[in-house]
Amino acid sequence: MKVLQFTPYFPPHKWWLETVAEEFSKYFVQQGWEVINVTSSIWQEHENSYIRDGYKVIIVPSFDIIPNFPVPKFRKKEFWTVMKMIKKEKADIVQTHTRFFLSTFLWWFLARCRRIKRVHIEHGSEYVQVSAWRKNKIAYFYDRLIGKWVFKRADFIIPISNACKHFIEMKFLKRPNMQVVYRWLEIPHILPKVENLHEKFPDKYIVWFIGRLYKRKNVENMITAYYSLDKNIQNKLQIVIVGDGEDFKKLQALDIDKRVYFTWGKPFTEALAYQKQFDIHYHTSNPWWWLATTLLQAMYFGCFIVATPNEWSLDVLENHKNAVVLQNSTLEEIIIWYKQWLDWYNKKLERAKINEKIIEEKFDWKYNIKTYFILYKDLL
């Protein structure tokens, strides 16, 4: 069986969509399937095509007409050369990701003309929002036209979360053949040695954040709330922040007494080695589209979870069952949690067992790949 997968970007460009597409490719070829990825030339290290980990990548000459919206260079001879390469691939299924990208519409139209089965994996749970209201209006009407067409014409739709499925059903259409398939989580068994945080900060509970430091992650409220606490509470907690980003210097400036430990950005496995030591994982996020991988990692490691209800956290968390879920991401809510944390922390082990089971059932790659196999075989 052959899958022709179209994505706007592909590694080394790394966002949620690209990671899912790459992992899908690696694991499907391990099961004897053939996967050909077609992606834009933006961020690519190769000019034409290449093979890696058993899957093939075909590169389409492209440019960003606006930031993060690649468009093929239709007038270039190289584009039509690539088109011939694509047509030679006699695929059983054409697979696209995220309704909004032009790659989804263009390649799906090609599949329809060739009468190939079309599967769409949807990652979004909200309309596209940018900085200017006029652009938001244009994006909305584009979405209502192209996005709805994509959902309506799909042979099968796979939302990657319940929040995503709910968005499709509420804003576009209801389809009886939609099935949520979460992405899978991979944690290396062997992690590099890093500093021991409990030796560095003896007699303290390690509260941490990991990830990119920018506005939507809301780390600012985490630090500000900490500084509003009584000194006795402050002295029992140690905030550790693993990450880098555009708000790094701003966050350092908030730490007026130098009580927060910033590690700067760390490679993936080193960041995991830090995370494995933490007592309390704080999912700080403001509203956004993705289910944070760092939250899933914290569940895997058995951290005590405190989370805002944003970034799809409610797909995996239930208040006072396997986490403490705040009402929102405001400073006031975060302060309430800081003042009551010890009352909740004594249930850490009980909740860790629940989270371990959730990760095993929903985010195991073998189970999810098997789900894809069953869905695709039924479709064909």
Backbone torsions as a table, in degrees:
resi	resn	phi	psi	omega
1	MET	NA	140.1	-176.7
2	LYS	-122.9	130.8	177.8
3	VAL	-113.7	127.6	175.4
4	LEU	-103.1	107.7	-172.6
5	GLN	-106.4	124.9	-178.5
6	PHE	-109.3	128.4	179.9
7	THR	-135.5	149.2	176.9
8	PRO	-67.0	-38.2	177.4
9	TYR	-134.5	164.3	178.5
10	PHE	-150.8	151.6	178.9
11	PRO	-47.5	142.7	20.7
12	PRO	-78.7	-8.8	172.0
13	HIS	-65.3	124.0	-171.4
14	LYS	-124.6	102.4	163.7
15	TRP	-123.9	-173.7	-178.9
16	TRP	-58.2	-48.2	-176.3
17	LEU	-60.3	-46.5	-177.6
18	GLU	-64.1	-37.2	179.9
19	THR	-65.5	-43.3	178.1
20	VAL	-61.7	-45.6	-179.3
21	ALA	-62.8	-41.2	-179.7
22	GLU	-66.4	-45.3	-179.2
23	GLU	-65.6	-40.6	176.4
24	PHE	-56.1	-45.8	-178.4
25	SER	-62.1	-48.0	-177.0
26	LYS	-60.9	-44.2	-173.9
27	TYR	-79.7	-31.9	179.1
28	PHE	-67.8	-39.4	179.6
29	VAL	-69.3	-27.7	176.1
30	GLN	-65.3	-24.9	179.8
31	GLN	-92.6	8.0	176.8
32	GLY	92.3	4.6	176.1
33	TRP	-85.7	163.6	176.3
34	GLU	-111.1	129.9	-178.7
35	VAL	-126.5	126.1	175.4
36	ILE	-118.1	119.0	177.5
37	ASN	-94.8	136.2	174.7
38	VAL	-119.7	122.6	-174.4
39	THR	-142.8	168.8	179.0
40	SER	-74.7	160.6	-178.6
41	SER	-77.9	-8.5	-176.7
42	ILE	-67.3	128.1	-179.0
43	TRP	74.8	0.9	-177.7
44	GLN	-82.1	145.6	179.5
45	GLU	-90.0	-17.1	-178.9
46	HIS	-107.3	160.1	-177.9
47	GLU	-95.1	-37.1	-172.7
48	ASN	-116.3	-84.4	-179.6
49	SER	-146.3	161.3	178.5
50	TYR	-157.0	166.4	177.5
51	ILE	-120.8	133.1	179.4
52	ARG	-145.6	135.0	178.3
53	ASP	53.2	27.9	175.9
54	GLY	92.7	-12.8	177.8
55	TYR	-106.4	160.1	-177.3
56	LYS	-107.9	146.6	176.0
57	VAL	-124.6	122.8	175.0
58	ILE	-107.0	130.1	-173.2
59	ILE	-105.4	127.6	-179.9
60	VAL	-99.7	123.8	176.5
61	PRO	-56.7	124.6	-172.1
62	SER	-147.8	169.1	172.6
63	PHE	-146.9	155.9	176.5
64	ASP	-84.6	108.2	179.5
65	ILE	-68.7	-33.6	166.9
66	ILE	-137.7	163.7	-177.4
67	PRO	-54.2	130.4	175.5
68	ASN	64.7	33.3	176.2
69	PHE	-142.5	83.4	-174.9
70	PRO	-73.8	143.1	178.3
71	VAL	-129.7	132.7	178.1
72	PRO	-62.5	149.3	176.0
73	LYS	-85.8	80.8	-173.3
74	PHE	-58.9	-28.6	-174.1
75	ARG	-85.5	-4.2	-179.9
76	LYS	-87.4	142.1	177.8
77	LYS	-61.7	-35.7	-178.5
78	GLU	-60.6	-32.8	179.5
79	PHE	-61.9	-45.5	-177.2
80	TRP	-72.0	-27.3	172.7
81	THR	-64.5	-43.0	177.9
82	VAL	-64.9	-38.0	178.8
83	MET	-59.0	-39.9	178.0
84	LYS	-64.3	-38.5	177.5
85	MET	-62.0	-41.9	-178.3
86	ILE	-66.3	-42.4	-178.6
87	LYS	-63.9	-26.9	179.2
88	LYS	-73.5	-19.4	180.0
89	GLU	-81.4	104.8	-178.2
90	LYS	-84.0	85.4	-173.9
91	ALA	-84.5	152.8	173.0
92	ASP	-86.7	-32.6	-177.0
93	ILE	-139.1	135.8	168.7
94	VAL	-102.4	129.5	-176.2
95	GLN	-122.6	129.8	178.9
96	THR	-123.6	163.8	-177.9
97	HIS	-129.9	130.7	175.0
98	THR	64.5	117.7	-171.5
99	ARG	-62.5	-28.1	-166.7
100	PHE	-75.9	-28.8	-174.9
101	PHE	-71.0	144.5	-179.9
102	LEU	-61.9	-30.6	179.4
103	SER	-58.6	-35.3	179.3
104	THR	-63.0	-47.3	-178.5
105	PHE	-68.3	-47.0	-175.0
106	LEU	-63.5	-48.4	-175.1
107	TRP	-76.9	-26.9	176.0
108	TRP	-70.4	-36.9	176.6
109	PHE	-62.4	-40.6	177.2
110	LEU	-61.1	-43.8	-179.9
111	ALA	-64.0	-38.8	-179.3
112	ARG	-64.8	-41.3	179.2
113	CYS	-62.3	-32.3	-178.7
114	ARG	-95.7	3.0	177.1
115	ARG	58.3	45.1	175.5
116	ILE	-99.1	142.6	178.1
117	LYS	-61.1	139.9	-174.5
118	ARG	-119.2	120.8	175.8
119	VAL	-113.5	132.5	178.6
120	HIS	-118.0	126.5	175.8
121	ILE	-101.2	116.3	-176.0
122	GLU	-101.8	129.7	-177.0
123	HIS	-105.9	-16.4	-172.2
124	GLY	-89.3	149.7	176.8
125	SER	-129.9	18.6	178.8
126	GLU	-163.3	161.8	173.8
127	TYR	-67.1	153.3	-179.7
128	VAL	-65.9	132.0	177.8
129	GLN	-122.7	127.1	175.9
130	VAL	-121.8	-167.7	-170.8
131	SER	-76.9	-33.4	-173.4
132	ALA	-107.0	140.2	-176.0
133	TRP	-65.9	-32.0	178.6
134	ARG	-64.7	-42.6	178.2
135	LYS	-65.3	-35.4	177.2
136	ASN	-63.4	-38.5	178.0
137	LYS	-64.1	-45.5	178.9
138	ILE	-61.6	-45.1	180.0
139	ALA	-61.5	-38.8	-179.6
140	TYR	-63.8	-47.7	-178.6
141	PHE	-67.8	-36.5	174.7
142	TYR	-60.4	-44.7	-179.1
143	ASP	-63.7	-41.5	-179.1
144	ARG	-66.4	-30.3	-179.8
145	LEU	-85.6	-59.0	-175.3
146	ILE	-76.5	-46.0	-178.3
147	GLY	-59.1	-46.0	-179.7
148	LYS	-65.0	-38.1	178.2
149	TRP	-61.6	-42.5	-179.9
150	VAL	-60.6	-48.5	-178.4
151	PHE	-65.4	-40.0	-176.5
152	LYS	-68.4	-37.4	-174.5
153	ARG	-90.5	-4.9	-178.4
154	ALA	-68.3	142.1	170.5
155	ASP	-75.2	-29.0	177.5
156	PHE	-155.4	139.7	178.2
157	ILE	-117.1	131.7	177.5
158	ILE	-120.6	100.7	171.8
159	PRO	-75.4	147.1	-177.8
160	ILE	-96.8	10.3	172.7
161	SER	-162.2	163.5	175.2
162	ASN	-67.4	-33.3	176.9
163	ALA	-62.4	-39.9	178.8
164	CYS	-66.5	-44.1	178.5
165	LYS	-61.6	-43.1	179.2
166	HIS	-61.0	-41.2	178.8
167	PHE	-61.6	-45.4	179.4
168	ILE	-61.0	-45.4	-176.5
169	GLU	-69.2	-35.4	-176.9
170	MET	-81.8	-34.0	-172.4
171	LYS	-105.7	-18.3	-175.8
172	PHE	-124.5	-72.7	-178.7
173	LEU	-164.9	161.5	176.5
174	LYS	-103.4	131.5	179.2
175	ARG	-125.1	131.5	179.9
176	PRO	-68.6	-22.2	-175.2
177	ASN	-103.9	44.1	172.3
178	MET	-104.4	132.5	178.0
179	GLN	-134.4	126.9	178.1
180	VAL	-72.5	127.7	172.0
181	VAL	-129.6	109.5	-179.9
182	TYR	-69.1	157.5	171.3
183	ARG	-70.6	163.7	-179.2
184	TRP	-100.3	158.0	-176.2
185	LEU	-114.1	128.4	178.8
186	GLU	-118.8	121.1	176.1
187	ILE	-118.8	120.2	178.5
188	PRO	-59.5	142.3	-179.5
189	HIS	-73.1	-30.5	-179.9
190	ILE	-111.5	122.1	-179.2
191	LEU	-113.3	150.4	-180.0
192	PRO	-67.8	158.7	178.9
193	LYS	-80.5	129.1	176.0
194	VAL	-128.3	175.5	-179.1
195	GLU	-59.0	147.3	179.2
196	ASN	-85.9	110.9	-174.7
197	LEU	-70.1	-31.6	-179.5
198	HIS	-75.6	-24.2	171.4
199	GLU	-77.2	-35.4	-180.0
200	LYS	-70.4	-35.5	-179.2
201	PHE	-127.2	72.5	-176.6
202	PRO	-64.9	147.6	176.8
203	ASP	63.4	25.9	177.3
204	LYS	-127.8	149.4	171.9
205	TYR	-87.5	129.6	-177.0
206	ILE	-87.0	114.3	174.6
207	VAL	-104.4	133.4	-172.1
208	TRP	-140.4	162.8	167.1
209	PHE	-131.4	141.9	174.3
210	ILE	-133.1	137.5	177.2
211	GLY	139.6	-171.6	-180.0
212	ARG	-73.9	133.6	-177.1
213	LEU	-92.5	91.5	175.7
214	TYR	-145.7	171.7	-165.0
215	LYS	-51.8	-45.0	-173.4
216	ARG	-67.7	-16.4	178.9
217	LYS	-80.6	-16.6	168.4
218	ASN	65.4	27.7	179.6
219	VAL	-67.3	-25.4	178.6
220	GLU	-55.9	-45.9	179.2
221	ASN	-67.0	-32.3	178.2
222	MET	-61.1	-45.2	-178.8
223	ILE	-73.8	-43.8	-179.2
224	THR	-60.9	-42.9	179.2
225	ALA	-62.9	-40.7	179.6
226	TYR	-59.1	-42.5	-178.5
227	TYR	-72.3	-13.6	179.1
228	SER	-86.7	-6.0	-174.5
229	LEU	-82.9	160.4	172.0
230	ASP	-61.0	144.5	-177.1
231	LYS	-58.2	-33.4	179.8
232	ASN	-62.8	-37.9	178.3
233	ILE	-72.8	-42.7	178.6
234	GLN	-55.8	-41.6	-174.7
235	ASN	-69.3	-16.0	178.0
236	LYS	-88.6	-13.0	-174.3
237	LEU	-118.3	145.1	173.5
238	GLN	-128.5	115.2	177.5
239	ILE	-83.6	128.9	175.9
240	VAL	-121.7	127.8	-179.4
241	ILE	-119.2	116.0	179.9
242	VAL	-106.3	111.4	-180.0
243	GLY	155.6	175.5	179.3
244	ASP	-146.3	166.6	179.6
245	GLY	159.5	-177.1	-173.2
246	GLU	-66.5	-19.5	-179.0
247	ASP	-98.3	9.7	-174.4
248	PHE	-57.3	-52.2	-177.0
249	LYS	-65.9	-35.4	177.9
250	LYS	-63.2	-41.2	-179.6
251	LEU	-70.6	-37.9	176.2
252	GLN	-61.7	-37.5	179.7
253	ALA	-66.3	-30.2	178.1
254	LEU	-69.8	-25.5	-178.2
255	ASP	-84.0	71.9	-169.2
256	ILE	-66.7	-30.3	-179.0
257	ASP	-99.8	8.9	179.3
258	LYS	55.8	45.3	-179.5
259	ARG	-95.6	-13.6	-179.9
260	VAL	-94.4	138.0	179.1
261	TYR	-100.2	112.6	176.7
262	PHE	-98.3	124.5	178.8
263	THR	-92.3	-8.8	-166.6
264	TRP	68.1	-179.3	179.5
265	GLY	-68.8	143.7	-180.0
266	LYS	-129.1	149.6	172.6
267	PRO	-56.2	157.5	-171.9
268	PHE	-51.4	-51.6	-175.1
269	THR	-69.1	-33.5	176.4
270	GLU	-67.5	-41.0	177.6
271	ALA	-60.4	-39.2	176.6
272	LEU	-63.6	-39.1	-179.9
273	ALA	-64.3	-34.4	173.2
274	TYR	-68.5	-47.8	-175.3
275	GLN	-60.3	-35.3	-178.4
276	LYS	-61.1	-23.8	-178.2
277	GLN	-87.2	-12.9	-169.4
278	PHE	-77.1	143.5	177.5
279	ASP	-82.7	-43.6	-173.6
280	ILE	-126.7	122.6	174.8
281	HIS	-98.1	124.5	179.9
282	TYR	-106.6	112.0	176.1
283	HIS	-90.6	98.9	-166.5
284	THR	-88.3	-7.8	-157.2
285	SER	-58.2	145.0	163.6
286	ASN	-78.5	172.9	178.8
287	PRO	-54.8	132.8	177.9
288	TRP	-161.5	178.9	-166.4
289	TRP	-90.4	-23.0	-165.3
290	TRP	-109.3	151.3	169.6
291	LEU	-81.3	115.3	-171.2
292	ALA	-67.5	126.7	177.1
293	THR	-62.5	-34.1	-179.4
294	THR	-63.5	-32.0	175.9
295	LEU	-66.3	-43.6	178.5
296	LEU	-63.5	-39.3	178.3
297	GLN	-62.2	-41.6	179.2
298	ALA	-63.8	-37.9	175.9
299	MET	-63.7	-41.4	179.1
300	TYR	-61.8	-41.3	-176.3
301	PHE	-81.4	-6.1	177.4
302	GLY	82.5	19.4	176.8
303	CYS	-66.2	152.9	170.4
304	PHE	-74.6	127.5	-172.4
305	ILE	-103.5	126.3	167.3
306	VAL	-121.1	127.0	-170.4
307	ALA	-143.5	145.2	165.1
308	THR	-74.7	163.0	-177.7
309	PRO	-82.8	19.9	-173.3
310	ASN	-102.9	171.4	-177.1
311	GLU	56.9	41.4	174.7
312	TRP	62.8	19.3	-177.1
313	SER	-60.6	-27.7	-179.1
314	LEU	-70.9	-10.6	172.9
315	ASP	-66.3	-26.1	-175.0
316	VAL	-126.3	-9.5	-176.1
317	LEU	-119.3	144.8	173.8
318	GLU	-132.4	128.6	-174.0
319	ASN	-57.0	129.7	178.2
320	HIS	63.1	11.7	171.1
321	LYS	-104.5	-57.9	178.0
322	ASN	-126.7	7.8	-179.9
323	ALA	-168.7	169.6	166.0
324	VAL	-101.3	116.9	-179.2
325	VAL	-107.1	118.2	179.9
326	LEU	-74.7	161.1	179.7
327	GLN	-70.1	-32.6	-179.1
328	ASN	-161.1	-171.0	-176.7
329	SER	-105.9	21.2	-177.8
330	THR	-73.7	162.0	178.9
331	LEU	-60.8	-39.0	-177.8
332	GLU	-62.0	-42.7	179.2
333	GLU	-64.6	-39.4	-178.1
334	ILE	-68.3	-38.3	177.6
335	ILE	-63.2	-41.2	177.8
336	ILE	-57.4	-45.0	-179.4
337	TRP	-62.9	-44.8	-178.5
338	TYR	-58.2	-36.7	-177.2
339	LYS	-75.1	-21.0	-175.0
340	GLN	-114.8	6.9	-169.1
341	TRP	-57.2	-37.7	-175.4
342	LEU	-69.3	-30.9	177.9
343	ASP	-63.2	-31.0	-176.9
344	TRP	-93.1	-27.2	-170.2
345	TYR	-65.2	-25.0	-177.0
346	ASN	-66.8	-7.3	177.2
347	LYS	-101.7	18.6	-176.1
348	LYS	-57.7	-50.7	-175.6
349	LEU	-65.0	-40.6	179.1
350	GLU	-60.6	-43.8	-178.6
351	ARG	-75.2	-30.1	178.3
352	ALA	-62.7	-36.8	178.5
353	LYS	-65.0	-38.6	178.0
354	ILE	-65.6	-43.9	-179.1
355	ASN	-65.9	-36.8	177.2
356	GLU	-60.4	-41.5	179.7
357	LYS	-67.4	-39.0	178.2
358	ILE	-61.7	-45.3	179.5
359	ILE	-62.8	-42.9	-179.8
360	GLU	-63.3	-38.8	-173.8
361	GLU	-84.0	-37.0	-173.0
362	LYS	-101.6	-24.7	-170.3
363	PHE	-123.2	18.9	174.8
364	ASP	-81.3	125.1	-173.1
365	TRP	-67.0	-34.9	-179.9
366	LYS	-63.5	-41.8	179.1
367	TYR	-66.3	-44.5	-176.8
368	ASN	-70.1	-37.4	175.9
369	ILE	-64.2	-40.7	176.9
370	LYS	-60.5	-37.7	177.7
371	THR	-62.7	-43.8	176.5
372	TYR	-59.7	-45.5	179.6
373	PHE	-54.9	-49.1	-178.0
374	ILE	-62.4	-45.0	-179.6
375	LEU	-61.6	-44.4	-175.0
376	TYR	-72.4	-38.0	177.6
377	LYS	-65.0	-39.4	176.5
378	ASP	-64.7	-37.2	-179.2
379	LEU	-66.0	-37.0	-177.9
380	LEU	-86.1	NA	NA
